Amino acid sequence: MASAPIPVAILTGFLGAGKTTLLNYLLKDPFLADAAVIINEFGDVGIDHLLVERADENVIEMASGCLCCTIRGDLIDTIHDLLARRGRGEIKAFNRIVIETTGLADPAPVLHAVMSEPGLLATCRLEGVITVVDAFNGMATLDAHPEAVKQVAVADRIVLTKVDLLVGREGEDMLFAIIARLRKLAPAARLLTTHRNEATAERLFTMGLFDPKTKSADVQNWLAAEAYEIGEKRGRRNRRAKAHEDHDHHHGHDHDHGDHHHDVSRHDEHIRSFSFSDANAISPQGLELFMELLKSYHGANMLRMKGIVKVSDDPSRPVVLHGVQHVFHPPVRLPAWPDKDERTRLVFIVKDIEKPMIEGLFRAFTDQISGGAEAFTDKTLSLNR
């Protein structure tokens, strides 16, 4: 019997968010005793007093049992080296990999590497993304840096740091504002704080498709489609309110704006998250073509997608999809539906793509009235209409 794939989690966050402090705290947690953590430099994390044994110049074993490894050149080579040494018994066995990214990094290339590298697909699977956000400076960071917006948008877990710096009425307003903004960008992400040790390793690293305790697929929590539906409704309300406000603004007065800045969230406005469901099954060929068209036409702007799909060759055994931009994890076929809802459910986090464009494309392959060969008409391929 083949061993279970090793879950891989990405830890990201913008410069100054407190990612290193969080990582140093997590390295002491017994929950990561059997984990391998890949960091950029040992000097960036204050771990010297925790060393038990130095395996060599770039792998050390922590007091908690966790292995800590620095990146040597290419990330993929580093992971392959860790796996090979684990297989040869040169380092202790580990059952989880955590990858720390640099503060300025777009997380997408790291996700691509984990999801598409042939040598890793047999042994590893992406568990999720943890993004660290500075509660005190987070609004300004999101305003100034589109990379920070993307880091939040693709997150499965968000850790809010420096909450203790938000004091008084002004501090409360700042906290409510950053939480509302994070909820808008990542409606399904679980939000935790470092305040009072809320962001424990167990809460952060149990975010994958498979429940680590039962080993079964926890699709409802992983997909979190309901959160996207709530986010969609909130987004529609906000857009209507903004349109009304802009109408009143343009017709109500005429003055020189100077430095009067109306759209501080200009990067956020490009991000959309939505979900949809379909009771009809899609053919294997239709699903393959749907995914190819998504990648070809929308890959660059498809930040993240997840889904559970009813496929016509075996409707009782759904297929799980997971994609980042133009890269899809190999589909996973489940032995049965995880709950009574046997519909296809897909969730998307995208940039500058409207929901009807993707939903209409998918339904072109499942429409039972014009299905079959009709699914391959010009209607299907007209993605830009």
Order of alpha helices (4+ residues) and beta strands (2+ residues): beta-alpha-beta-beta-beta-beta-alpha-beta-alpha-alpha-beta-alpha-alpha-beta-alpha-beta-alpha-alpha-alpha-beta-alpha-beta-beta-beta-beta-beta-alpha-alpha
